[in-house]
Amino acid sequence: MKIDEWLKRKDLKYEDDELFIADIKCTDLASNYGTPVYIINERLIRKRYRTLKDLLNSIYKNNEIHYAVKANSNLSVLKILYTEGSSVDCSSVGEVFLCLKAGFSPDQVIYTGNMFTDEDFRFAVEHNVRINLDSISQIKRLAKMYEELNKEKGLIS
């Protein structure tokens, strides 16, 4: 499959003056659930994940997909991606918390923060998630946190 085929939206259609999402009338969704309604197409998420994974596997045998949680941190979406075998890239402690709640193990979580506070480091260290750092000062601060918590230094990137 070519990448441009992967990007096409095939879950939306307009037929007989009705908008359909995943073959379901939007008016039916509105009648059943009220408005506004947030629609998650689980079938499409799974299909796109599998298509991307197959594409990567055909080129790179050793690969991991890390979903950027900041794109959509909905717990249902995270649970779907967890069952598909994805890992995650989190940009906040809140996102790390949600991913752990969704079922991801700490080794499937990479925490890439901008301005880590000591509380951010403490949470990450206590929950054994991988941490992505971008400065020497962050490396030193994180090492100090491991020492304060009397924990073996974990994996960083």
C-alpha positions in Angstrom: 0.0 0.0 0.0 1.2 3.5 -0.9 1.2 6.2 1.8 -1.2 8.4 -0.2 -3.8 5.6 -0.1 -3.3 5.3 3.7 -4.1 9.0 4.1 -7.5 9.0 2.3 -10.7 9.4 4.3 -13.0 6.5 3.5 -15.2 6.7 6.6 -17.2 9.7 5.5 -19.8 9.8 2.8 -22.7 12.1 1.8 -25.7 10.3 0.3 -29.3 11.4 -0.3 -28.7 14.6 1.7 -27.4 12.6 4.6 -23.9 12.6 6.1 -22.7 9.2 7.2 -19.8 8.4 9.4 -18.7 4.7 9.3 -21.9 3.9 7.5 -24.0 5.4 10.3 -26.3 8.4 9.7 -25.2 11.4 11.6 -28.9 12.2 12.2 -29.3 8.8 13.9 -26.3 9.5 16.1 -27.7 12.9 17.1 -31.1 11.3 17.8 -29.6 8.5 19.9 -26.9 10.5 21.8 -27.9 14.1 21.6 -25.7 17.0 20.4 -23.0 17.9 20.4 -21.6 14.3 20.1 -18.0 13.3 19.8 -17.6 10.3 17.4 -14.7 7.9 17.6 -14.5 5.5 14.7 -12.8 2.5 16.4 -12.8 0.5 13.2 -10.9 3.3 11.3 -8.4 3.8 14.2 -7.6 0.0 14.2 -7.4 -0.1 10.4 -5.1 2.9 10.1 -2.8 1.6 12.9 -2.6 -1.9 11.3 -2.0 -0.4 7.9 0.8 1.9 9.2 2.3 -1.0 11.2 2.3 -3.3 8.1 3.8 -0.5 6.0 6.6 0.0 8.5 7.2 -3.7 8.9 7.6 -4.0 5.1 10.5 -1.5 5.3 11.9 -1.7 8.8 11.7 -5.0 10.6 12.5 -3.5 14.0 10.1 -0.6 14.6 7.8 0.8 17.2 5.0 3.2 16.8 4.7 5.8 19.6 1.4 7.5 19.3 1.6 11.3 20.2 -1.0 11.5 23.0 -1.3 15.3 22.6 -3.0 14.6 19.3 -6.0 13.0 21.1 -5.8 12.0 24.8 -9.3 10.4 24.9 -9.1 7.4 27.1 -11.1 5.3 24.7 -8.7 6.1 21.9 -5.8 5.2 24.1 -7.3 1.9 25.0 -7.8 1.0 21.4 -4.2 1.8 20.6 -3.0 -0.2 23.6 -4.9 -3.3 22.4 -3.3 -2.8 18.9 0.2 -2.9 20.4 1.2 0.8 20.2 3.5 2.6 22.5 2.9 6.3 23.4 4.7 9.6 23.6 3.4 11.8 26.3 4.0 15.6 26.8 2.6 16.0 30.3 2.2 14.1 33.6 -1.6 14.1 32.9 -1.0 12.2 29.6 1.3 9.7 31.3 -1.4 9.1 34.0 -4.0 8.5 31.3 -1.8 6.1 29.4 -1.0 4.1 32.5 -4.8 4.0 33.3 -5.5 2.8 29.7 -3.3 -0.2 30.3 0.1 0.8 28.9 3.1 -0.5 30.8 5.7 2.0 31.9 8.1 0.6 29.2 5.6 1.6 26.5 5.5 5.2 27.7 8.0 7.9 26.7 7.6 11.2 28.5 8.9 14.1 26.5 8.3 17.3 28.4 9.2 20.9 27.7 9.9 22.4 31.1 10.1 19.5 33.6 9.3 20.4 37.2 10.6 18.4 40.1 7.1 17.0 40.5 7.1 15.9 36.8 10.4 14.1 37.4 9.2 12.6 40.6 6.0 11.2 39.0 8.0 9.8 36.0 10.6 8.1 38.3 8.0 6.7 40.7 6.1 5.2 37.8 9.2 3.9 35.9 8.4 5.6 32.6 11.1 6.4 30.0 12.0 10.1 29.9 13.2 12.0 26.9 15.5 14.9 27.9 17.0 17.7 25.9 19.6 19.4 28.1 22.5 18.6 30.4 20.7 20.5 33.2 17.7 18.2 32.9 20.0 15.1 33.0 21.6 16.4 36.2 18.2 17.2 37.8 16.8 13.8 36.9 19.9 12.0 38.3 19.4 13.9 41.5 15.7 12.9 41.7 16.7 9.2 41.3 19.1 9.6 44.2 16.5 11.4 46.4 14.0 8.5 45.7 16.8 5.9 46.2 15.9 4.3 42.8 18.1 2.8 40.2 18.4 5.2 37.3 16.0 4.3 34.5 16.1 4.6 30.7 16.4 8.0 29.2 16.6 9.2 25.7 
